């Protein structure tokens, strides 16, 4: 089971509303390389991992991604909170506002709602781990794009933290892939 | 920065160490140095969390932390997504 901890993994404290930035960042909440997709991907794939190290890494990174999902949601919440409808119109976020007001909804920046079609759970650990390595790189690239779009240090700081976590996860998945390959090869020969 | 924020930041910093070491140990389960560090930081984290929870209410629920007080403190605001924003300048927020 999961236990909720009533705190964010890393501080999110955005003082100035910015609906334009909210519209950009929402993709890491409900987009193809976002935190929800990451979490569901790993937590679904873990059942078919053949060795304990692989089960543990998918379980634990899948769990950490849920904490990131909450951080990104908090960023969108704070960026939309207090924004006037005039500011929302100017930020070209009127389409989002019409459907969701200032609420947090899992979708891409262009309004495509979240879908499990973003992820795969193949039952083949080698295929799944390669997807996971790619997913971490795609998420890293998305965070780098978001950092380029941001100018508020309150926004850039948590984005940098999240970007860095993708790098660490990639490292761990690489180690797991190596161990799983070793394990599968040893089974073939003996 | 107020006392509550300070304590929360300390908890985050130590917990970050435990998360990092946890993921590392998942793929290096026999690294004795990492095991020792994991236990050391976990001990520190437990102490800090207990201190936070005595003053500001439980950090987790479903039987993982005691409710210390005469009402159900879990529902006390602020929630994490509001917390940092709301606590600006609240020096006397201690409950």
Interface residues (C-beta under 8 A of the other chain):
Chain A: X1 X3 X4 X5 X6 X7 X8 X9 X10 X11 X12 X13 X14 X15 X52 X53 X56 X57 X60 X61 X64 X70 X73 X74 X77 X78 X168 X169 X172 X175 X176 X179
Chain B: X8 X9 X11 X12 X15 X16 X19 X20 X22 X23 X24 X26 X27 X28 X29 X57 X58 X59 X60 X61 X62 X64 X74 X79 X80 X81 X83 X84 X85 X88
